Amino acid sequence: GKPRSLSFVSATLRTLRDFFVWLADRPGYRSKLRYQDADYFKLTARDEKIAHASREIRVPILEEVTRTIAAMPNGTDIERRDRALLALALITGARISALRTLKLKHVDLDRGCVYQDARDVHTKNGKSILTPFFPISDDAREIVTDWVLHLRNGLGWPEDAPLFPRLKIGLRAHRFEVEGIEPVHYASDRPIRDVFRQAFEAAGVPDFNPHSFRKLIAHIGASRGLNAAELKAWSMGLGHAHLGTMMQSYVTISRSEQEALMRRIADAPEGDEEEMAIAAF
């Protein structure tokens, strides 16, 4: 009984425009329709702005993530895997599909980096990405290191084995039971999402999806007062070809932060605006 949202109407009209542009070139319709006719399927400029207005999305703070990782158990291979999964996401910002398809060979502990090789790893747009570990959490880096060494030396898995393997299910007494892990990749991203959700729930922290870690990393980079070259290197670690992608799409400012920033600018001595802007992130 409620009216359709403007974002829904805008998406529907966009589909109609595409359809009528296609139809205007079909036999039997060329004499009746013009390409320009499709322009009638548009909202007003005001409604378009409302339809595509961005909403505030809460980004985790570093303390929430590190507290969640610290609270995760590590007594079994499954628990160690799950803890290392969040830890690696924190220091690399790898997307969920990349986390799922990474192999042992893609982690170079000596150089302190992960190479998301698009020939093996499911990256966005098939782009290979070199990500040095972001200097965010020494504890997270240690967790990742311990996990990689456990797979290589403790379990003796080959370099082509998955970094975050799926669960091994066995049949005992006519019942299926989890027996541990096996060197096989998950077929979908859902189990990875479940690990994140369950970890945050257990720690009493709001649920944050894997992609929110990328926004957290971008915010940390923007708040450190890095020079242009350092910011560029930081954004390259996230797989961005252009620094503007990180600053425009990942570094968002909430309304409360905006207000705080404006107050700091107003109260700052003349000439100190840049320092105050950095501190307000």
Backbone bond lengths (Angstrom), bond angles and torsions (degrees), N, CA, C in turn:
res aa  C-N    CA-C-N  psi(-1)  N-CA   C-N-CA  omega(-1)  CA-C   N-CA-C  phi
1 G - - - 1.459 - - 1.514 113.56 -
2 K 1.327 117.64 -0.22 1.448 120.86 179.83 1.524 110.62 -98.80
3 P 1.330 117.67 151.52 1.477 119.29 178.52 1.517 111.01 -66.84
4 R 1.309 115.77 153.96 1.467 120.74 177.43 1.526 109.80 -65.23
5 S 1.302 115.24 145.93 1.465 119.05 177.47 1.520 109.57 -69.20
6 L 1.319 115.92 153.68 1.463 119.77 -179.66 1.524 111.35 -65.03
7 S 1.329 118.11 -32.09 1.463 119.67 177.94 1.523 110.78 -65.90
8 F 1.345 117.17 -37.47 1.472 120.97 176.95 1.527 110.27 -66.52
9 V 1.346 116.59 -44.83 1.463 120.56 -179.76 1.525 110.59 -63.17
10 S 1.331 116.62 -41.69 1.458 120.46 -179.97 1.520 110.88 -61.91
11 A 1.336 117.43 -43.46 1.470 120.80 179.57 1.523 110.94 -65.10
12 T 1.328 117.08 -39.16 1.469 120.74 179.11 1.523 110.82 -65.42
13 L 1.323 116.82 -44.43 1.460 120.66 179.64 1.530 111.17 -64.44
14 R 1.318 116.36 -35.85 1.460 119.41 177.95 1.526 111.00 -62.94
15 T 1.322 116.22 -39.51 1.462 120.44 176.96 1.524 110.78 -66.19
16 L 1.316 116.83 -39.89 1.465 120.51 177.90 1.524 111.53 -64.23
17 R 1.346 116.35 -39.52 1.469 119.20 177.41 1.526 110.46 -60.41
18 D 1.325 116.13 -45.81 1.465 119.61 179.53 1.523 110.93 -61.16
19 F 1.327 116.42 -39.50 1.457 119.90 -178.72 1.532 111.35 -65.66
20 F 1.333 116.97 -43.94 1.463 119.08 -176.98 1.528 112.08 -73.73
21 V 1.322 117.68 -28.31 1.465 119.51 172.37 1.522 109.35 -64.21
22 W 1.333 116.22 -42.47 1.464 120.40 177.24 1.533 110.80 -65.75
23 L 1.334 117.02 -42.55 1.465 121.57 -176.45 1.526 111.84 -65.95
24 A 1.325 116.89 -34.16 1.473 120.63 -177.14 1.519 112.08 -64.32
25 D 1.315 117.91 -15.28 1.467 121.46 -179.23 1.521 112.22 -104.15
26 R 1.326 117.03 5.09 1.463 120.48 -178.72 1.529 110.60 -90.37
27 P 1.320 117.11 146.47 1.469 120.50 177.10 1.524 111.06 -57.03
28 G 1.315 115.94 136.42 1.459 121.26 -179.26 1.510 113.47 93.55
29 Y 1.331 116.65 -15.04 1.466 120.12 -178.97 1.527 112.14 -117.55
30 R 1.320 116.46 -13.53 1.463 119.50 -175.61 1.521 112.51 -60.94
31 S 1.340 116.60 -33.65 1.468 119.85 -178.44 1.525 111.69 -83.87
32 K 1.324 117.69 -11.12 1.470 121.16 -176.28 1.522 113.49 -107.56
33 L 1.333 117.44 -23.77 1.455 121.04 -177.11 1.525 110.82 -124.21
34 R 1.326 114.81 147.93 1.455 120.65 173.01 1.529 107.74 -117.59
35 Y 1.320 114.73 154.73 1.463 117.97 178.08 1.519 111.12 -57.87
36 Q 1.337 116.29 -35.84 1.459 119.97 -177.97 1.519 112.80 -64.43
37 D 1.342 116.96 -22.61 1.469 119.73 -179.60 1.533 111.35 -59.90
38 A 1.323 116.04 -29.66 1.463 119.31 -178.96 1.525 111.74 -64.83
39 D 1.333 117.26 -20.42 1.463 120.00 -179.11 1.520 112.81 -67.57
40 Y 1.343 116.96 -13.95 1.461 119.10 177.68 1.532 111.69 -70.35
41 F 1.317 116.99 -19.54 1.466 120.23 -179.65 1.525 109.65 -87.45
42 K 1.309 114.91 65.90 1.460 120.74 179.85 1.526 110.12 -140.09
43 L 1.320 116.11 146.61 1.449 120.91 170.41 1.525 108.90 -77.83
44 T 1.302 115.76 168.84 1.458 118.70 173.34 1.526 108.60 -67.51
45 A 1.310 116.39 160.43 1.463 120.47 -179.61 1.529 110.37 -57.96
46 R 1.333 116.80 -38.19 1.476 120.60 179.80 1.521 110.72 -64.15
47 D 1.334 117.13 -47.03 1.462 120.47 -178.20 1.531 111.46 -67.57
48 E 1.334 117.26 -33.18 1.467 119.96 177.10 1.533 110.62 -62.88
49 K 1.313 116.63 -40.59 1.455 120.00 178.67 1.522 110.87 -63.96
50 I 1.342 115.76 -40.93 1.463 119.82 178.64 1.520 110.22 -65.77
51 A 1.340 116.13 -41.24 1.472 120.73 -177.04 1.514 111.98 -62.97
52 H 1.322 116.82 -33.41 1.467 120.24 -174.79 1.532 112.42 -108.53
53 A 1.329 116.36 15.14 1.459 119.17 177.94 1.523 109.73 -66.04
54 S 1.310 116.12 134.94 1.463 120.25 -178.95 1.520 110.47 -78.00
55 R 1.319 115.81 145.94 1.460 122.09 177.73 1.525 109.33 -106.08
56 E 1.298 114.55 150.32 1.460 119.22 179.36 1.534 109.97 -65.48
57 I 1.310 116.40 127.62 1.460 121.96 175.83 1.523 107.19 -115.99
58 R 1.322 116.26 122.29 1.452 119.62 -176.28 1.519 110.64 -70.82
59 V 1.310 115.15 130.20 1.462 122.07 177.70 1.526 107.66 -102.65
60 P 1.329 118.44 136.61 1.469 118.72 179.27 1.517 111.11 -65.18
61 I 1.309 115.87 152.23 1.453 119.55 171.14 1.524 107.69 -93.65
62 L 1.323 115.72 157.72 1.455 120.08 -174.08 1.526 111.87 -58.14
63 E 1.322 117.65 -38.58 1.459 120.76 -177.85 1.527 111.57 -62.84
64 E 1.334 117.38 -35.62 1.461 120.48 179.47 1.529 110.95 -65.37
65 V 1.315 115.86 -41.73 1.462 119.76 -178.35 1.526 110.93 -71.25
66 T 1.326 116.95 -46.32 1.469 119.25 -178.85 1.522 110.82 -65.55
67 R 1.331 117.49 -34.90 1.467 120.13 177.61 1.520 110.69 -67.05
68 T 1.314 116.63 -38.28 1.465 120.52 178.05 1.528 111.00 -64.66
69 I 1.338 116.50 -45.68 1.460 120.27 -179.78 1.529 110.66 -63.65
70 A 1.342 116.20 -41.56 1.463 120.07 -179.37 1.527 111.89 -64.29
71 A 1.331 117.11 -28.38 1.461 120.87 -178.05 1.530 112.95 -83.65
72 M 1.318 116.95 -10.02 1.463 119.66 -177.77 1.524 110.70 -74.46
73 P 1.344 117.86 135.98 1.474 120.39 178.41 1.525 110.92 -69.38
74 N 1.327 116.56 159.76 1.463 120.22 -179.18 1.526 111.48 -144.04
75 G 1.332 115.49 35.51 1.455 119.15 -177.72 1.514 115.16 -83.39
76 T 1.323 117.25 -25.90 1.464 121.47 -178.07 1.522 109.94 -119.35
77 D 1.322 116.25 168.41 1.465 120.25 177.57 1.521 111.03 -60.88
78 I 1.318 117.07 -37.32 1.468 120.38 -179.73 1.526 109.81 -65.32
79 E 1.327 116.23 -44.74 1.462 119.69 -179.49 1.519 111.48 -66.81
80 R 1.322 117.25 -38.03 1.464 120.43 177.83 1.524 110.58 -66.72
81 R 1.319 116.05 -38.31 1.464 120.69 177.17 1.521 110.82 -60.92
82 D 1.337 115.82 -47.97 1.460 120.12 -177.21 1.523 111.59 -63.16
83 R 1.325 116.46 -41.33 1.463 120.14 179.91 1.524 110.60 -66.11
84 A 1.335 116.88 -40.83 1.465 120.53 178.28 1.523 111.60 -66.81
85 L 1.324 117.07 -29.81 1.464 121.42 179.07 1.520 110.42 -62.40
86 L 1.331 117.01 -49.77 1.462 119.88 178.66 1.529 111.03 -66.94
87 A 1.334 116.42 -37.53 1.456 120.00 -179.00 1.529 111.10 -63.53
88 L 1.325 116.98 -42.54 1.463 119.48 -179.78 1.521 110.84 -68.70
89 A 1.325 116.78 -38.05 1.461 119.73 177.35 1.522 110.59 -60.62
90 L 1.325 116.46 -34.92 1.464 120.61 -178.66 1.520 112.44 -70.78
91 I 1.323 117.80 -35.70 1.474 118.94 -174.82 1.531 112.96 -101.14
92 T 1.346 117.13 2.11 1.467 119.46 176.18 1.525 113.19 -128.90
93 G 1.331 117.70 -26.69 1.457 119.71 -175.82 1.516 112.72 67.58
94 A 1.315 118.00 21.45 1.465 120.99 -179.94 1.526 110.42 -63.00
95 R 1.319 116.34 140.54 1.454 120.76 178.43 1.528 110.03 -67.99
96 I 1.329 115.69 162.49 1.455 120.44 -172.84 1.527 112.31 -61.55
97 S 1.317 118.07 -39.78 1.469 120.19 -179.63 1.525 110.99 -68.95
98 A 1.324 115.83 -31.67 1.466 119.54 176.54 1.521 110.10 -69.33
99 L 1.327 117.63 -43.12 1.456 121.12 177.59 1.521 110.53 -57.55
100 R 1.310 115.95 -40.84 1.467 120.64 -177.79 1.520 112.23 -67.37
101 T 1.316 118.16 -32.70 1.469 121.05 -171.65 1.528 113.63 -106.31
102 L 1.327 118.10 0.49 1.467 120.14 176.93 1.524 110.86 -62.98
103 K 1.325 115.17 146.00 1.459 122.02 176.15 1.527 109.54 -114.90
104 L 1.310 114.86 164.33 1.459 119.86 178.74 1.522 111.60 -55.13
105 K 1.313 117.20 -39.50 1.462 121.36 -175.50 1.525 113.07 -65.33
106 H 1.316 116.92 -15.42 1.462 120.17 -178.46 1.518 112.30 -83.91
107 V 1.337 117.70 -6.76 1.468 121.54 -179.26 1.525 109.62 -104.50
108 D 1.315 116.09 121.96 1.465 121.96 177.52 1.528 107.80 -112.02
109 L 1.324 116.14 99.50 1.458 120.18 -177.11 1.523 111.97 -69.36
110 D 1.326 117.64 -33.42 1.464 120.69 -179.31 1.532 111.21 -64.94
111 R 1.314 116.53 -42.45 1.462 120.89 178.94 1.523 111.93 -84.73
112 G 1.319 115.82 -15.89 1.459 119.78 -178.78 1.508 112.42 68.31
113 C 1.357 116.44 54.56 1.453 119.42 -177.47 1.529 111.09 -154.76
114 V 1.319 114.23 166.09 1.458 122.72 173.26 1.514 107.32 -124.23
115 Y 1.326 116.42 131.69 1.461 120.67 176.52 1.520 108.26 -106.43
116 Q 1.319 115.46 109.20 1.456 120.93 178.97 1.529 108.23 -84.04
117 D 1.312 114.75 85.72 1.464 122.14 -177.14 1.521 108.96 -76.96
118 A 1.325 116.21 114.37 1.468 120.79 -174.86 1.525 112.71 -63.21
119 R 1.334 118.42 -14.91 1.462 119.89 176.44 1.526 111.36 -70.75
120 D 1.315 116.77 -23.44 1.463 121.37 179.66 1.516 113.16 -120.04
121 V 1.319 116.51 -32.01 1.452 121.84 -171.21 1.529 110.05 -101.20
122 H 1.326 115.92 137.53 1.457 120.79 179.58 1.531 109.36 -80.67
123 T 1.306 116.45 92.60 1.461 122.14 179.04 1.522 109.75 -104.14
124 K 1.312 115.99 164.11 1.460 120.53 179.91 1.526 109.60 -68.47
125 N 1.319 115.83 128.78 1.463 122.79 178.97 1.525 113.17 59.43
126 G 1.339 117.23 23.17 1.459 120.35 176.36 1.515 113.88 62.83
127 K 1.339 116.73 32.78 1.463 121.21 -177.73 1.525 110.27 -95.59
128 S 1.322 117.67 130.09 1.455 121.19 174.41 1.529 109.08 -80.43
129 I 1.338 116.23 136.36 1.459 121.16 -172.66 1.524 110.06 -131.46
130 L 1.322 116.03 127.57 1.457 121.05 171.96 1.527 107.65 -97.82
131 T 1.327 116.23 120.20 1.455 121.06 -177.90 1.526 110.80 -122.54
132 P 1.326 117.54 99.17 1.469 118.83 169.30 1.529 108.31 -63.01
133 F 1.319 116.94 144.43 1.454 119.65 -179.79 1.528 109.62 -56.60
134 F 1.319 116.23 125.94 1.460 120.20 177.78 1.534 109.16 -66.90
135 P 1.335 117.58 134.04 1.473 120.66 179.97 1.516 111.22 -74.93
136 I 1.308 114.88 73.12 1.464 121.07 -174.45 1.523 111.83 -115.04
137 S 1.344 116.57 -42.26 1.460 120.12 -176.28 1.527 109.85 -148.38
138 D 1.324 116.45 113.86 1.466 120.52 176.52 1.532 110.84 -65.73
139 D 1.327 116.23 -34.23 1.466 119.64 179.55 1.522 110.83 -64.47
140 A 1.337 116.46 -42.70 1.460 119.85 179.66 1.520 110.61 -64.23
141 R 1.315 116.46 -40.28 1.469 119.36 178.87 1.531 110.46 -64.08
142 E 1.312 117.28 -38.85 1.467 120.61 179.00 1.527 111.06 -65.73
143 I 1.330 116.65 -38.09 1.467 120.68 178.23 1.524 110.36 -63.14
144 V 1.328 116.30 -44.19 1.463 120.47 178.75 1.528 110.59 -63.22
145 T 1.309 116.43 -43.95 1.469 120.79 179.58 1.523 111.03 -59.88
146 D 1.325 116.97 -46.27 1.464 120.80 -179.97 1.524 111.16 -61.24
147 W 1.323 116.62 -38.93 1.469 120.19 -178.22 1.529 111.14 -68.31
148 V 1.314 116.36 -44.26 1.462 120.19 -179.75 1.527 110.19 -62.93
149 L 1.334 117.05 -44.24 1.464 120.30 179.26 1.532 111.09 -65.83
150 H 1.320 117.12 -33.39 1.465 120.43 177.97 1.530 110.61 -65.40
151 L 1.332 116.44 -42.89 1.464 119.81 178.90 1.521 111.09 -65.80
152 R 1.337 115.78 -42.59 1.471 120.10 -176.13 1.528 112.11 -74.77
153 N 1.309 116.13 -48.48 1.461 119.75 -172.55 1.526 113.05 -98.79
154 G 1.334 116.06 -41.72 1.453 119.03 -177.95 1.514 113.40 -71.93
155 L 1.335 116.23 -47.66 1.464 120.78 -179.00 1.517 112.62 -95.99
156 G 1.328 117.16 -15.17 1.461 120.50 178.94 1.512 114.47 67.74
157 W 1.340 116.40 31.92 1.464 119.39 -178.67 1.528 110.35 -76.62
158 P 1.336 116.88 149.56 1.473 120.91 178.68 1.518 111.19 -73.27
159 E 1.333 115.95 165.22 1.462 121.00 -177.28 1.525 112.86 -66.91
160 D 1.335 117.38 -20.82 1.463 120.39 178.05 1.524 112.40 -83.85
161 A 1.317 117.68 -0.14 1.465 121.07 -179.31 1.528 109.57 -72.30
162 P 1.321 117.18 150.88 1.471 120.23 178.95 1.515 111.86 -66.42
163 L 1.303 116.29 144.13 1.457 120.82 178.42 1.531 110.71 -71.62
164 F 1.328 115.87 -34.56 1.464 120.78 178.35 1.533 108.44 -125.79
165 P 1.325 116.26 83.69 1.467 121.40 -172.28 1.526 112.72 -73.91
166 R 1.307 113.90 163.53 1.456 119.61 179.98 1.535 110.58 -80.82
167 L 1.321 115.35 168.77 1.454 121.30 178.49 1.527 110.25 -73.33
168 K 1.327 114.78 146.35 1.459 120.87 175.52 1.522 107.93 -98.04
169 I 1.329 115.70 122.41 1.452 121.48 -177.87 1.524 109.33 -107.09
170 G 1.324 117.01 128.39 1.456 121.78 178.67 1.516 111.48 -121.83
171 L 1.314 116.24 166.34 1.466 122.54 -179.96 1.520 109.07 -109.15
172 R 1.326 115.22 117.30 1.453 120.62 178.62 1.529 109.68 -132.07
173 A 1.318 114.03 128.53 1.475 119.87 179.44 1.521 110.63 49.98
174 H 1.347 115.08 46.40 1.470 122.41 177.75 1.530 112.88 63.54
175 R 1.328 116.84 22.90 1.467 120.48 177.92 1.519 109.48 -132.50
176 F 1.324 115.19 141.87 1.456 119.95 176.61 1.531 108.56 -82.72
177 E 1.326 116.68 129.79 1.449 121.81 -179.46 1.526 110.44 -135.64
178 V 1.322 115.34 150.41 1.454 120.98 176.48 1.521 108.53 -76.85
179 E 1.324 115.65 125.94 1.461 120.35 -177.02 1.532 112.96 -108.00
180 G 1.304 116.65 -7.60 1.462 119.84 -178.48 1.517 110.35 143.74
181 I 1.328 116.55 -140.31 1.462 121.64 179.31 1.520 109.05 -122.62
182 E 1.327 115.67 158.15 1.456 120.86 177.11 1.526 108.75 -136.51
183 P 1.329 117.84 150.52 1.477 121.01 -174.08 1.527 113.00 -73.87
184 V 1.333 115.99 63.57 1.461 122.77 178.97 1.521 108.02 -136.99
185 H 1.331 116.68 138.55 1.452 120.58 178.42 1.531 110.79 -72.92
186 Y 1.324 116.13 150.64 1.460 120.29 168.57 1.526 108.47 -67.21
187 A 1.330 115.68 149.39 1.465 120.47 -179.00 1.519 112.38 -87.74
188 S 1.332 117.80 -17.04 1.461 120.73 -179.78 1.522 109.42 -139.80
189 D 1.332 115.64 169.04 1.468 120.92 -177.62 1.524 112.54 -83.41
190 R 1.298 118.20 -12.47 1.468 120.68 -172.67 1.529 113.05 -57.72
191 P 1.348 119.99 -45.73 1.474 118.51 179.03 1.527 112.94 -59.21
192 I 1.339 116.77 -32.15 1.457 120.25 178.13 1.528 109.68 -67.01
193 R 1.326 116.16 -44.41 1.471 119.96 178.00 1.523 110.67 -60.44
194 D 1.332 116.08 -39.88 1.469 120.12 -179.13 1.524 111.24 -62.36
195 V 1.336 117.07 -38.03 1.465 120.26 179.05 1.528 110.19 -61.67
196 F 1.326 117.19 -44.63 1.459 121.13 179.29 1.534 110.27 -62.83
197 R 1.323 115.81 -48.48 1.463 119.90 -177.02 1.527 111.28 -60.76
198 Q 1.315 116.98 -46.79 1.460 120.69 -178.15 1.524 112.01 -65.57
199 A 1.326 116.90 -35.56 1.460 120.23 179.77 1.529 110.98 -65.67
200 F 1.331 117.18 -44.48 1.453 120.19 179.94 1.522 111.46 -68.48
201 E 1.324 116.98 -38.19 1.460 120.08 177.91 1.530 110.57 -62.29
202 A 1.327 116.83 -43.98 1.461 120.59 -178.65 1.523 111.72 -64.57
203 A 1.335 117.08 -31.62 1.465 121.18 -178.83 1.528 112.30 -87.52
204 G 1.338 117.28 -3.37 1.454 120.36 -178.50 1.512 113.40 69.98
205 V 1.339 114.76 30.54 1.468 121.19 -179.37 1.529 108.06 -111.71
206 P 1.337 118.78 143.66 1.464 120.04 176.62 1.521 111.54 -52.59
207 D 1.316 116.18 144.70 1.461 121.16 -176.14 1.528 110.41 -70.99
208 F 1.325 115.56 125.08 1.461 121.40 176.15 1.522 108.33 -121.14
209 N 1.322 115.48 134.05 1.462 118.42 -179.84 1.530 110.49 -81.06
210 P 1.328 117.72 165.52 1.473 120.31 -177.37 1.531 113.41 -55.94
211 H 1.331 117.17 -34.64 1.466 119.15 -176.65 1.523 111.67 -66.74
212 S 1.330 117.16 -26.12 1.463 119.54 -179.55 1.529 111.30 -65.25
213 F 1.340 117.17 -22.72 1.460 119.75 177.33 1.526 110.43 -64.69
214 R 1.330 117.06 -33.08 1.460 120.62 178.92 1.530 110.12 -65.28
215 K 1.318 116.20 -40.09 1.459 119.91 178.40 1.525 110.60 -66.84
216 L 1.332 116.55 -39.04 1.460 120.08 177.26 1.525 110.36 -60.11
217 I 1.336 116.89 -46.74 1.466 120.86 -179.94 1.523 110.74 -61.08
218 A 1.338 116.72 -41.70 1.465 120.31 179.07 1.527 110.77 -62.86
219 H 1.322 117.19 -42.18 1.466 120.98 178.56 1.523 111.21 -62.77
220 I 1.320 116.60 -42.00 1.461 119.82 179.37 1.528 110.17 -62.46
221 G 1.327 116.55 -44.61 1.455 120.05 178.94 1.515 112.39 -60.95
222 A 1.344 116.23 -41.19 1.466 119.99 -178.65 1.514 112.35 -70.69
223 S 1.322 117.55 -21.48 1.469 120.81 -175.98 1.520 113.09 -91.49
224 R 1.309 118.98 -4.09 1.464 120.79 -173.13 1.524 114.34 -94.10
225 G 1.298 116.63 3.91 1.458 118.36 178.17 1.515 113.39 65.86
226 L 1.335 117.19 35.69 1.457 121.58 -178.81 1.523 110.47 -73.24
227 N 1.338 115.99 152.35 1.461 118.22 174.78 1.528 109.52 -78.56
228 A 1.316 116.84 177.52 1.463 120.64 -173.31 1.526 112.06 -60.34
229 A 1.344 117.06 -43.46 1.459 120.22 -178.98 1.522 111.32 -65.39
230 E 1.342 116.73 -39.60 1.463 120.77 179.76 1.527 111.02 -67.53
231 L 1.325 116.81 -40.22 1.463 120.18 176.83 1.522 110.98 -63.77
232 K 1.324 116.14 -38.68 1.464 120.57 177.97 1.531 110.33 -62.36
233 A 1.328 116.99 -44.59 1.465 120.86 178.29 1.525 110.77 -63.03
234 W 1.325 115.65 -38.81 1.472 120.59 179.37 1.530 109.99 -62.15
235 S 1.340 116.52 -45.68 1.467 120.19 -178.44 1.531 111.54 -69.81
236 M 1.326 117.21 -31.91 1.465 120.46 177.12 1.528 110.55 -63.39
237 G 1.330 116.83 -34.31 1.455 120.24 177.68 1.516 112.15 -62.90
238 L 1.329 116.53 -26.51 1.467 121.30 176.50 1.528 111.61 -86.25
239 G 1.323 116.45 -1.89 1.456 120.15 178.46 1.512 114.18 89.52
240 H 1.344 117.26 16.18 1.463 120.71 -178.91 1.521 110.76 -91.14
241 A 1.309 115.76 128.03 1.460 120.03 177.14 1.525 111.33 -74.16
242 H 1.329 116.51 -26.40 1.459 120.85 -177.67 1.534 109.50 -125.78
243 L 1.302 116.43 136.09 1.454 121.31 178.50 1.522 111.43 -58.56
244 G 1.339 116.21 -33.45 1.457 120.28 -178.96 1.521 113.35 -60.00
245 T 1.338 117.06 -28.10 1.465 119.86 179.21 1.519 110.21 -62.67
246 M 1.315 116.74 -45.37 1.462 120.16 179.72 1.524 110.96 -65.63
247 M 1.334 116.74 -45.62 1.453 120.11 -174.60 1.525 112.07 -70.28
248 Q 1.332 117.04 -33.25 1.460 119.74 -176.52 1.523 112.11 -87.13
249 S 1.328 117.62 -40.38 1.461 120.19 -172.05 1.522 113.99 -99.44
250 Y 1.314 118.02 -19.91 1.459 120.27 -174.19 1.523 113.44 -114.03
251 V 1.325 117.31 -33.67 1.460 120.14 -179.36 1.520 108.51 -92.61
252 T 1.315 115.49 92.32 1.457 121.04 -179.73 1.526 109.47 -103.17
253 I 1.315 115.44 154.69 1.462 121.67 178.90 1.515 108.00 -120.75
254 S 1.324 116.98 122.99 1.460 120.85 178.47 1.524 109.79 -72.03
255 R 1.329 116.58 168.84 1.465 119.82 179.55 1.526 111.24 -63.71
256 S 1.330 115.65 -38.71 1.466 118.26 179.61 1.525 110.62 -66.61
257 E 1.354 116.73 -38.47 1.458 120.36 177.09 1.524 110.59 -66.86
258 Q 1.326 116.00 -36.97 1.457 120.53 178.21 1.531 110.36 -61.65
259 E 1.336 115.33 -44.91 1.460 119.74 179.37 1.526 110.76 -63.58
260 A 1.344 116.09 -43.44 1.463 119.48 179.44 1.517 111.12 -63.16
261 L 1.338 115.85 -39.61 1.460 120.38 179.80 1.524 110.83 -63.25
262 M 1.323 116.56 -44.43 1.460 119.46 -179.54 1.530 111.50 -65.23
263 R 1.338 116.76 -36.35 1.469 119.49 177.99 1.519 110.82 -66.74
264 R 1.351 116.18 -40.33 1.463 119.81 179.00 1.527 110.69 -63.90
265 I 1.336 115.46 -41.37 1.466 119.39 179.47 1.525 109.93 -63.27
266 A 1.340 115.95 -41.92 1.464 119.93 -178.02 1.525 111.65 -66.43
267 D 1.344 116.60 -34.64 1.460 120.66 -176.49 1.518 113.48 -89.05
268 A 1.358 116.31 -13.07 1.466 119.05 -175.10 1.526 110.95 -74.19
269 P 1.323 116.58 145.15 1.477 119.26 173.39 1.523 109.67 -59.74
270 E 1.286 117.25 150.98 1.457 121.32 -178.42 1.523 110.28 -59.35
271 G 1.341 116.13 129.98 1.452 121.70 -179.92 1.512 113.04 100.07
272 D 1.355 117.45 -9.76 1.463 120.53 -178.19 1.529 112.30 -102.78
273 E 1.330 117.63 13.78 1.466 119.98 -175.00 1.525 111.93 -60.71
274 E 1.339 117.14 -40.29 1.458 119.71 -177.00 1.521 111.53 -63.18
275 E 1.352 116.37 -43.52 1.460 119.67 178.86 1.521 111.37 -63.15
276 M 1.331 116.58 -39.38 1.452 119.89 -179.90 1.517 111.51 -68.21
277 A 1.331 117.52 -34.55 1.471 120.94 179.20 1.507 110.35 -64.82
278 I 1.350 116.71 -41.63 1.460 120.47 179.35 1.520 110.46 -64.74
279 A 1.336 116.46 -41.12 1.459 120.71 -177.62 1.522 112.38 -69.01
280 A 1.333 117.06 -22.19 1.469 119.61 -174.85 1.504 112.52 -78.82
281 F 1.337 120.08 -16.51 1.462 121.13 -179.73 1.517 109.47 -64.31
